[in-house]
Every structure is written in C-alpha cells, then in structure tokens.
Amino acid sequence: MIDINKKGIDKLIQKFHFGELATSTFYISIISGIPLLLIFDINNPFKTISLILVSDYLLTFLRNIHYWSSQYFLIFSLLHLFDHISRKSENKFKSKVWLHLTLSIPILFYLILSGFILKGDVESLLAFKILRSLLQNIPYVGEELSYLIMGNETNFHIIYFHHIATASIILLFFILEHSKLFFPRSPIFLISLVIIVITSFLLTPLPVDEYSSIIKGPWYFIGLQEILHYLKTPNFLNLFILFCLIVFYLIKFVNEYFRKLIILFFSLLLMLYLVSSFVGMFFRGSNWELTSLSLKNLNLNYELNKFINKSEEVYLETDEIKFIHDRAEGCLNCHIIEGIGSYHNPDSIGCFSCHRGNPFSLNKRAAHVNLIKIPGNLSNAKFTCGNSNCHPDILYRVNNSIMTTMSGVVSTDKIVFDEISNPDSLFRINDIKHSMAENHLRNLCASCHLSNEKMSMGI
C-alpha cells in the first residue's frame, strides 16, 4: 500500500511539476513586462506607477500580471527546490549545472527584489537601502560591488538594467540549462496563466506613500528585516549567507549522514526565518516598534476588485490627471476644495495626506476605502497631521499638553469629591469613567477638549 501511494504521489508530481510551473510564470512575467518597459520612466518610477493605476485599466491589469507572475515564480521555484532535495535528484546533475542552480538562488531573489525596488515608493527605498548596506559591508570589495549591483540612491538606472537584462538573461540561461526544455507543456502553462489572471483580476498591488505609518518590505524580505534588527553589524549575515550557499552546493558531494545534517540545518533555518517573518508581519508596527499581535501590522497594501463597480468610475485622459509630489492623485479629479489656507492647499499637499483613503483610483468606492473623514482627531493624527512629513513634533506636544489631558483639572475635581488624596496624580480627560467627579466633568467641559473624538466638521 505504501509503495502504491508513493508511486501515486510521484506520478502526481510529474504531472503537476513545480519546475514547469516556475518556468511558465517566469515566461509570463517577462512577456507582461515588455509593454510596461516601453512606458516606464526610470527617472520617475513612482510617478509612472501611480499614473498607470489612476488612468489606465489595461496597463493596471498588465502590471498586476507582471507582479503576480513574479510572486508565483518565486513560490514555485522554492517548491521546486524543496522537491529536488526531497527526491535526492541533485545527484542527477553535473557539477557545473548544480553550481549554476546554486548561484540561481541569490540571482532569483535579486531579480524579484529589484522589481520591488523599481516601484520607487518608500517601501522600495527602504529595501534598496537595506540591500545596499548589506553589500557595502562586504570586506574589501563592498563599495564597488554595491555600486555595480545597486547603483546609488539618486537613480535606479543600474538596478533597472540588471532587472530587465542581466539577471533575467542569466536566470533564463540557468533554467534552460537545468530543464533542457525551452517551453513548458501547454496544460501547465495554461494552468499558470489562469491562476495569475484570476489573482490579477482580484488584487491590485498599490505603492506605499510617504505618509504611511507602517513601512515594510515584501513578504519574503520581512524575515531578513527582523533578523537585521537584532544584529549590531550585517557582516555576520553576509558571511552566513555565503556559508549557506556553499553548504547547499556541497549537498551533492557528501555522504548520506552529512546530507541528513545539512537538511536538518536548512530545516531549522527555514523554521527560524518563518518565525522571524511572522514576528515582523504581525508584531511590528510603525517604526518597526514591537506591538501586540495585530492584523493591522500585516500592512496588506492591495486594492480588491479593481475592475468591479465601473459605474462609479471617473474617466479622464492622461493629460487631465493631477499630480502631487510626483504622484498621480485621483482625489483631486473628483473633489474641488476651497477655503483652506495656503499651507494646506490641496494643490500643494493633495487630499490623501490628510484624509488617507486610496489616491490611486478614480473609482468612488475604491478611493474611499479607509478614508479618514475628520483628520484632526488625536486618535488618527499620527496617520494624518502628525505623520513624518507634516507635524510629528507638534503632535507629541499637543497629545501631552494640558489642553488635551486636563490632568490637573481632573485631579483637582477628584480631590474636591474626595476620590483621591494626591494632587499629583496623572489623568487623561478622554479616559475618565463615571464616578461622581468624572460625571461632573462630563457635564462641564470634557466634551470640548482636544482628546474628545469629533464626529463632524467644524465641531
């Protein structure tokens, strides 16, 4: 019975081969990337992406296909790698081919991560700085290698060239050398295409604006960010990554005992990375601060059902789209706002910087997701007025001022009602309960102070 089950599993794997799925998604990613290449402005990547999202359904869908095919390519490639190890198939390859497969692992991650960086948003810049810093800390050749692979922060021309040419061509060569199959079987390719098209239809990845409070890298990079948080110097990590690649390559040449040790080593490493990724995803909030478990920390920056509810869509020509800080902002094409001072003029800061929502859509329902109606409330001020680009210092002072806390007023009132004896006790007016002293405050001035939640404009 066991032999029959094993044969059945092996037959299923042969029919549904992860390697062919990975190759299919890689081809789809390349094909869908060619039209984007023609309109992509490397000098203004964020502006290009935002303009595509706001103004063009077809290009948005094509970008979705390019994005999701690369994500599936990474997933299927890793599953194919695990499949190789589980079936001990490394012995079937020549040493040169196995070396190329080992080298394809960092090239694969570089290719996917370089595409993420080319969005040009704040998450991309963060990932760029982290990867560039890791390369710069390589002894003796770090600076030269960093510039050769990443370029510099002022432009992405080098990383763009590697993404569309160098890394893609090298990886394609390794794939063809490994599989000896120029094109995957038609059923496998069609299955890959259907999966990608459905995902692309449902989910549109959005860039992250500089006003966002939670900034993280892509899902496969968050574990590395968490590990780097605990390391005083990244030099150790560079050596460890090199060590892992060498050990992985040697798995072909060692006996069964050492092979089991290597598999155990990578299994424990994988578990550690998954735990680190889980912590980084669910327990890290703004500024990478450790918080309680929260789905809000997951920071899923996707727009659901981009192509549904078109009846609520505003259609504009490309030259009619309005831009704020080199970002296309759909809000200003629907809302005409007057009477705001020059420092808060929508033509200068837009609507999104205060009211959030989704600025990359001309669809009413999609644009108003997570909209903050009253941005002046202290409960949301850190996402609006107090974000890092506006008034972060003022927010801290206001949030702890007597006009907000009324600590002295609350403590004095409680002393009069004989509820406390120490006038130095600290209170916040928005945290009061329903004692006699607290009800007295509610009937007097509590509802007018800053920390009280405002429910409508002008009140």
C-alpha positions in Angstrom: 0.0 0.0 0.0 2.8 2.4 0.9 4.6 1.7 -2.4 1.4 2.3 -4.3 0.9 5.7 -2.5 4.5 6.7 -3.3 4.1 5.8 -6.9 0.8 7.8 -7.0 2.5 10.8 -5.4 5.4 10.6 -7.8 3.1 10.4 -10.7 1.1 13.4 -9.5 4.3 15.4 -9.1 5.3 14.5 -12.6 2.0 15.7 -14.0 2.0 18.9 -11.8 5.7 19.7 -11.9 6.7 22.8 -9.9 9.7 23.4 -12.2 7.4 23.8 -15.2 5.1 26.0 -13.2 8.0 28.1 -12.2 9.2 28.3 -15.8 5.7 29.2 -17.0 5.3 32.0 -14.5 8.8 33.3 -15.4 7.8 33.5 -19.1 4.5 35.2 -18.2 6.4 37.7 -16.1 8.8 38.5 -19.0 6.1 38.8 -21.6 3.9 41.0 -19.5 6.9 43.2 -18.6 7.7 44.1 -22.2 4.8 46.6 -22.7 5.5 48.1 -19.2 9.1 48.6 -20.2 8.0 50.8 -23.1 6.1 53.3 -20.9 8.2 53.1 -17.7 10.1 56.3 -16.8 13.1 55.2 -14.8 13.7 58.8 -13.7 10.2 59.0 -12.2 9.2 55.4 -11.3 6.7 56.3 -8.6 5.0 58.8 -10.9 4.8 56.2 -13.7 3.2 53.6 -11.4 0.7 56.0 -9.9 -0.3 57.3 -13.3 -0.9 53.7 -14.6 -3.1 52.9 -11.6 -5.2 56.1 -11.8 -5.7 56.3 -15.6 -5.3 53.0 -17.4 -7.2 49.8 -16.7 -5.4 47.8 -19.3 -1.9 48.7 -18.1 -3.0 48.3 -14.5 -4.1 44.7 -15.3 -0.9 44.1 -17.2 1.1 45.4 -14.2 -0.9 43.1 -12.0 0.0 40.1 -14.2 3.7 41.1 -14.1 3.6 41.5 -10.4 1.8 38.3 -9.5 3.6 36.1 -12.1 6.9 37.1 -10.4 5.5 36.2 -6.9 4.3 32.9 -8.2 7.6 32.4 -9.9 9.4 32.7 -6.6 7.0 30.4 -4.8 7.1 27.7 -7.4 10.9 27.9 -7.7 11.2 27.4 -3.9 8.8 24.5 -4.0 10.7 23.0 -7.0 13.9 23.4 -5.0 12.4 21.5 -2.0 11.1 18.9 -4.4 14.7 18.3 -5.7 16.1 17.9 -2.2 13.3 15.6 -1.1 13.8 13.3 -4.1 17.7 13.5 -3.9 17.7 14.5 -7.5 20.8 16.6 -7.1 22.9 13.6 -8.0 21.4 13.5 -11.5 23.1 16.9 -12.4 26.6 17.6 -13.5 28.7 19.6 -11.0 28.6 22.7 -13.3 24.8 22.6 -13.6 24.4 22.1 -9.8 26.7 25.1 -9.3 24.6 27.2 -11.6 21.4 26.1 -9.8 23.1 27.2 -6.5 24.0 30.5 -7.9 20.5 31.0 -9.3 19.1 31.2 -5.8 20.6 34.7 -5.0 20.0 35.8 -8.6 16.4 34.8 -8.3 15.9 36.8 -5.1 17.8 39.7 -6.6 15.6 39.7 -9.7 12.3 39.7 -7.6 13.6 42.2 -5.1 14.9 44.6 -7.9 11.4 44.6 -9.4 10.0 45.5 -6.0 12.6 48.3 -5.7 11.7 49.7 -9.1 8.3 50.8 -7.7 10.1 53.8 -6.4 7.9 54.2 -3.3 9.0 54.4 0.4 9.0 50.6 0.9 11.2 50.3 -2.2 13.7 52.9 -0.9 13.8 51.1 2.4 14.5 47.7 0.7 17.1 49.4 -1.5 18.9 50.9 1.5 19.0 47.6 3.4 20.3 45.6 0.4 22.8 48.2 -0.5 24.0 48.4 3.1 24.5 44.6 3.2 26.6 44.7 0.1 28.7 47.7 1.3 29.6 45.8 4.4 31.4 43.1 2.5 35.1 43.5 3.3 37.4 45.0 0.7 35.0 44.9 -2.3 31.8 46.1 -0.6 31.6 49.6 -2.1 32.5 48.6 -5.6 30.2 45.6 -5.5 27.3 47.6 -4.1 27.6 50.2 -6.9 28.0 47.5 -9.6 24.8 45.7 -8.4 22.7 48.5 -6.9 23.9 51.8 -8.3 23.1 54.8 -6.0 20.1 56.3 -4.3 19.8 59.2 -6.8 18.7 56.9 -9.6 17.8 53.3 -10.3 19.4 53.0 -13.8 21.8 50.2 -12.8 19.3 48.1 -10.9 16.8 48.7 -13.8 19.3 47.4 -16.3 20.1 44.3 -14.2 16.4 43.7 -13.7 15.4 43.8 -17.4 18.6 42.3 -18.8 21.5 40.9 -16.8 19.7 39.0 -14.0 16.8 37.9 -16.3 19.1 36.6 -19.0 21.4 34.7 -16.6 18.4 33.2 -14.9 16.8 32.2 -18.2 20.1 30.5 -19.2 20.2 28.6 -16.0 16.6 27.5 -16.3 17.1 26.2 -19.9 20.4 24.5 -18.9 18.6 22.8 -16.0 15.3 21.8 -17.6 16.6 21.2 -21.1 13.1 22.3 -22.1 12.6 25.6 -24.0 8.9 25.9 -23.2 6.8 24.1 -20.6 3.9 21.8 -21.6 0.8 23.7 -22.7 -1.5 22.4 -19.9 1.0 23.6 -17.3 1.4 26.9 -18.9 -2.4 27.4 -19.2 -2.8 26.5 -15.5 -0.2 29.0 -14.5 -1.8 31.7 -16.7 -5.3 31.1 -15.3 -4.0 31.3 -11.7 -2.2 34.6 -12.5 -5.1 36.1 -14.4 -7.6 35.4 -11.6 -5.2 36.8 -8.9 -4.5 39.8 -11.1 -8.2 40.4 -11.6 -8.9 40.3 -7.9 -5.9 42.1 -6.3 -4.0 45.2 -7.4 -0.8 45.9 -5.5 -0.5 49.5 -4.5 2.6 51.6 -3.9 3.2 52.9 -0.4 3.1 56.7 0.0 5.5 58.6 2.3 2.6 59.4 4.6 2.1 55.7 5.5 2.7 54.9 9.2 3.8 51.3 8.6 6.6 50.6 6.1 7.8 47.1 5.5 9.5 45.2 2.7 7.9 42.4 0.6 6.7 39.2 2.4 9.9 37.3 1.6 12.1 40.1 2.9 10.4 40.8 6.2 12.2 37.9 8.0 15.5 39.4 7.0 14.5 42.8 8.3 13.6 41.2 11.6 16.9 39.4 11.8 18.8 42.6 11.0 17.0 44.3 13.8 18.9 42.2 16.3 22.3 42.3 14.6 24.8 45.0 15.5 26.6 44.6 12.2 25.5 43.0 9.0 29.0 41.5 8.3 28.0 38.3 10.1 24.9 38.0 7.9 26.9 38.3 4.7 29.3 35.5 5.8 26.4 33.4 6.9 24.6 33.7 3.5 27.8 32.8 1.7 28.2 29.8 4.1 24.6 28.6 3.4 25.2 28.7 -0.4 28.4 26.7 -0.1 26.8 24.1 2.2 23.8 23.9 -0.2 26.2 23.3 -3.1 28.1 20.6 -1.2 25.0 18.6 -0.6 25.6 16.9 -3.9 29.0 15.6 -2.9 28.6 14.4 0.8 27.5 11.0 2.1 24.1 10.2 3.4 25.0 11.1 7.0 26.2 14.6 6.2 23.3 15.1 3.8 20.9 14.5 6.6 22.8 17.0 8.8 22.6 19.6 6.0 18.9 19.0 5.5 18.3 19.3 9.3 20.4 22.6 9.3 18.3 24.1 6.5 15.0 22.9 8.1 15.9 24.7 11.3 17.0 27.7 9.4 13.7 27.8 7.5 11.7 27.5 10.7 13.7 30.4 12.2 13.1 32.5 9.2 9.4 31.7 9.2 9.2 32.7 12.9 11.1 35.9 12.2 8.8 36.7 9.3 5.7 36.1 11.5 7.0 38.4 14.1 7.9 41.1 11.5 4.5 40.8 9.9 2.2 40.7 12.9 4.1 42.2 15.8 6.0 45.1 14.2 4.1 48.4 13.8 5.2 51.8 12.7 9.0 52.5 13.0 9.4 48.7 13.4 8.2 49.0 17.0 7.2 45.8 18.8 3.4 45.8 19.4 0.8 43.3 20.4 -0.4 40.8 17.8 -2.4 42.7 15.2 -3.7 42.2 11.7 -3.2 45.9 11.1 0.6 45.3 11.3 0.3 43.0 8.3 0.0 46.1 6.1 -1.7 44.4 3.2 -1.4 47.1 0.6 -3.8 45.8 -2.1 -6.9 47.1 -3.8 -9.6 44.5 -4.0 -11.7 44.1 -7.2 -10.1 47.0 -9.1 -12.2 46.2 -12.2 -15.6 45.9 -10.5 -18.2 48.8 -10.0 -17.1 50.6 -13.1 -20.3 52.6 -12.9 -18.7 54.7 -10.1 -15.6 55.4 -12.2 -14.5 58.8 -13.5 -12.8 58.6 -16.9 -10.1 61.0 -17.7 -7.4 61.4 -20.3 -3.8 61.1 -19.1 -3.1 64.8 -19.5 -6.0 65.6 -17.2 -4.6 63.7 -14.3 -3.4 65.9 -11.4 -0.1 65.2 -9.6 1.0 65.9 -6.1 4.7 65.5 -5.3 5.2 63.5 -8.5 2.3 61.2 -7.6 -0.9 60.9 -9.5 -3.7 61.6 -7.1 -7.2 60.6 -8.2 -8.9 62.5 -5.3 -8.3 65.9 -6.9 -10.0 64.9 -10.1 -13.3 64.5 -8.3 -13.2 66.9 -5.4 -12.9 70.7 -5.7 -11.9 72.1 -2.3 -11.7 75.8 -1.4 -11.3 77.9 1.7 -8.2 76.1 3.1 -5.1 78.1 4.0 -2.1 78.2 1.7 -0.1 75.7 3.8 -2.9 73.1 3.5 -3.9 73.9 -0.1 -4.9 70.7 -1.9 -2.9 71.8 -4.9 0.2 71.6 -2.7 -0.4 68.6 -0.4 -3.4 66.9 -2.1 -6.3 65.2 -0.2 -4.6 61.9 0.7 -2.0 63.4 3.0 -4.8 64.3 5.5 -7.7 62.1 4.6 -5.9 58.9 3.5 -8.1 56.5 1.5 -6.7 55.3 -1.9 -5.4 58.1 -4.1 -4.6 55.6 -6.9 -8.1 55.1 -8.1 -10.9 57.1 -9.8 -13.5 54.6 -8.6 -15.5 56.2 -5.8 -15.9 53.0 -3.7 -12.2 52.0 -4.1 -10.9 55.6 -3.4 -12.9 55.9 -0.2 -11.6 52.7 1.4 -10.0 53.5 4.8 -11.0 57.2 4.4 -10.5 59.4 7.5 -13.3 61.9 7.5 -12.1 64.0 10.4 -8.3 64.1 10.2 -8.0 66.5 13.2 -8.9 63.9 15.8 -6.0 62.8 18.0 -7.0 59.2 17.6 -5.9 59.3 13.9 -3.5 62.3 14.0 -0.4 60.1 13.8 -1.6 58.9 10.4 -2.6 62.4 9.1 -1.4 65.7 10.7 1.3 64.1 12.7 2.9 61.9 10.1 6.7 62.2 9.5 6.2 64.7 6.6 3.9 67.1 8.4 3.8 67.9 12.1 5.3 64.9 14.1 6.9 67.1 16.8 3.7 69.2 17.3 1.6 66.1 17.6 3.7 64.8 20.6 3.4 68.2 22.4 -0.3 68.5 21.7 -1.1 65.0 22.8 0.6 65.6 26.2 -0.5 69.2 26.8 -2.9 70.3 29.5 -5.4 71.2 26.8 -5.5 67.5 25.8 -5.1 65.6 29.1 -6.7 68.1 31.5 -4.8 66.1 34.1 -4.7 68.9 36.7 -8.4 69.7 36.3 -9.3 66.0 36.7 -7.1 65.5 39.8 -8.4 68.7 41.4 -12.0 67.7 40.7 -11.4 64.3 42.2 -9.8 65.8 45.3 -12.9 68.1 45.8 -15.1 65.0 45.6 -12.8 63.1 48.0 -12.0 60.4 45.4 -8.2 60.9 45.6 -5.8 62.5 48.1 -2.7 63.1 45.9 -3.0 66.2 43.6 0.0 65.0 41.6 -1.9 62.0 40.1 -1.9 61.9 36.3 -5.1 61.6 34.2 -6.4 62.0 30.7 -9.8 63.5 30.2 -10.7 61.0 27.5 -10.1 58.1 29.9 -12.5 59.2 32.7 -15.2 56.8 33.8 -18.4 57.5 35.6 -17.6 58.4 39.2 -19.3 61.4 40.7 -16.3 63.6 40.0 -16.0 62.3 36.5 -19.7 62.8 35.7 -19.3 66.3 37.0 -16.5 66.9 34.5 -18.6 65.3 31.7 -21.4 67.8 32.4 -18.9 70.7 32.3 -16.0 70.8 29.9 -14.9 67.3 29.0 -16.8 67.2 25.6 -15.0 70.2 24.3 -11.3 69.3 24.8 -8.9 68.1 22.2 -8.9 64.4 23.0 -12.6 64.1 22.6 -13.5 62.5 19.3 -15.1 64.9 16.8 -17.8 63.4 14.7 -18.4 66.2 12.2 -16.5 69.0 10.6 -16.3 72.3 12.5 -17.4 70.9 15.8 
